Amino acid sequence: MTTTAAPVAAPKVPRTPRVIKPSLEGTDRLFHGTATSIGMFVLIMTGSIGIFLGYQAIPTLRHYGFSFFTQTQWQPELDKIGIAAVLVGTVEVALVAMVVAFPLALMMALFISDYAPVRIKSYLISAIDLMAAVPSIIYGLWGFFLLQPHAINLARWLSQYLGWIPIFHVDTDPNAAVWQQSRYTSSAFIAGLAVAMMAIPLACALMRAVFDQAPLGEREAAMALGGTRFGVARTVVFPFAKGGIIGGTMLALGRALGETAAVLIIISPAYIIKPRILEAGTQTTSALIAGNFGDATKSQLSALLAAGFVLFLITLVVNSLAAVVIRRSRSGATTEL
Amino acid sequence: MTIVRDPEIADRTGVVASPLPRRRKPVPRRIRTFTADDWFSIVGATLASLALVIIGYEHLLDFSGPLGFGVCWYLVFLAIYATVVSISNPRPVVVERLVTVTLWLAAAIVVLALASAIIYTFAQGWHALVHLNFFTHDMAGVSPTAPLTQGGILAAIVGTVIEVGIAVVVSVPLGIGTAVYMTEVGGRGSQLVRTVVESMTALPEILAGLFIYVVLIVGFGMAKSGLAVAVAMSVTMIPIIARAGEVALRVVPNGLREASAALGANHWNTVRKVVLPSARAGLATATILAVARGIGETAIVLICSGASSFLTFNPVGVPMNSLPLYIYTAYTTHEKAALTRGFGAASVLLAMVLALFVVTRLLVRDKGTRR
């Protein structure tokens, strides 16, 4: 590097930078205007739903006060309306679903990303996507007609051996020679199993996407240090994908909380706070709405809307937390659905 | 000093050390992660645990039930397998093997559950599907107990197609428009729109239905109809399309936009001729995802469209049947014939979803675009 140029007189640079005016021509102004108005319209439309639900809930909350949250019965004719039992039922069904869905989704995701032979990997991804697309009413029928006759055996077994734990207790003699099968049907447990079928693909798809993004260099480094596949998963994939795992689980939980059709088919309504998930009868918020809107008067509709608003707030909080967790984490910013 | 035995390498490197004659063509060694030892230990453990459980579970302990049998078999298998593997392997390998068989089992359970749901639906609905009248008649004047040779789901199919059709016409422009607004136009409002749209994907379907029911049907006195359903469906579909569409638009490389601008195109032409076409596969996938969700929407049709047995093409003013509603009503009758018809309708619904699903796969594969 020996070339030394003779100092050239620097061209006169204006002291102030040129002002660039982003002026839009007619077509673009129209385009921007249209896009913005569509965005605003959707914003107002979707936003108004939330506001509307909240607004409609006010008369109910004013009328029943705090007892709306503590009353278990839903008997409009007696003016007894409350969502205590319904909320407990909603959470129970969703929790059962997540207890089943979380390990299966996590293992399935790890299997697809790290363990499955290359040939079947794409088929498994398709299967998970398909699982998410199957209508919930079909899972409901599946749960009621195919799963329930088998699941009640499991329920009975659980209550036989773990009945001393309150949640597995059933108010009947599990050891009877002719056991009362109907005490075990239509329970939160079986509804939760059906809802799990909807939660698994949602959680699994997100977890798998995040597992696949785990940095190859770190994976190979772990491999080169003599790690087994599980060692790589434990030391590289899981720490990297922690956010995705939590976020995916919470997204699935949000879906499970709001699920209607499958739950409506399986459960038989019962308005009591019942920790016994294996026992027949429970109620969830969405099933309550679906079952009672038809012959509801105006004030009852308001009560249903209030119940719906509470459900919406819960799912909103769960989903927003999921979004925050996913965004904060190192792992993938892209989430689908 | 290494001795190179491989004649090819020897030739190339010029190191001639072995007296090996060039006999065989070099065959690449197959790299196996699963050796014969592994096969023997897994098969042996399976058989051993099966034998042990048959004797112990059924004969000694007098338990019964296929589910318990399966669980015990698996647990015994894990124990035996772990023991066998640990004979000749260190602990990390044992853990790895156990994890592997557990993951295979989990995957098998998930796939089996999905397959059983699909196969069971088709198997139950088969008896209804073989009658041609099932597709060409409606249920007008046919009682739930009538034999399968009478009545059909034509009204429900037509209803579903019309409702979803209207919902698509409403929600696709709005959804994609919102996605374009969020990614291409931006501005101060876009972050708010994104937040609200994202939170609206959390809205349970039943609340969308209830919202439309209270506002349009109770509030404005609109009849329960296909249109009400379509509007409620759009409410749930728009956020899905907008969100998935935004992801699709965001992966369009910025270089394309800049190239278009450098060639003198204005923003509108850039979006119309460059951005949207490049994201076509992603946008189509987003739409089809939303349609698949809409078709199966049970909660909404339950609330917003009255059940009807008549065939109608009119989405306004009269109740309109649809497939999910038909299935649910059939379920509530608890009549055998009605249930079979319900399963038939479920099979048709499932077939529609499957068809949409296959179309999505083909779209994605052709364009090679990430979803």
Interface residues (C-beta under 8 A of the other chain):
Chain A: L24 E25 T27 D28 L30 F31 H32 T34 A35 T36 I38 G39 M40 F41 V42 L43 M45 T46 G47 I49 G50 F52 L53 Q56 P103 L104 M107 M108 L110 F111 I112 Y115 A116 L124 S126 A127 I128 D129 L130 M131 A133 V134 P135 S136 I137 I138 Y139 L141 W142 F144 F145 L146 H150 N153 L154 W157 M197 I200 C204 G227 T228 R229 F230 G231 G254 L257 G258 E259 T260 A261 L264 I265 S286 I289 A290 F293 K298 L301 L304 L305 G308 L311 F312 T315 L316 V318 N319 S320 A323 T334 T335 E336 L337
Chain B: G65 L67 G68 P92 V93 V95 E96 V99 T100 T102 L103 W104 A106 A107 I109 V110 V111 A113 L114 S116 A117 I118 Y120 T121 Q124 P173 L174 G175 G177 T178 V180 Y181 M182 E184 V185 G187 G189 S190 L192 V193 V196 V197 E198 S199 M200 T201 A202 L203 P204 E205 I206 L207 A208 L210 F211 Y213 V214 V215 V218 V235 I238 P239 I240 A242 R243 A244 V247 R250 N266 H267 W268 N269 V271 L289 A292 R293 I295 G296 E297 T298 A299 L302 I303 P324 I327 Y328 Y331 G342 F343 A346 L349 L350 V353 L354 L356 F357 R361 R371
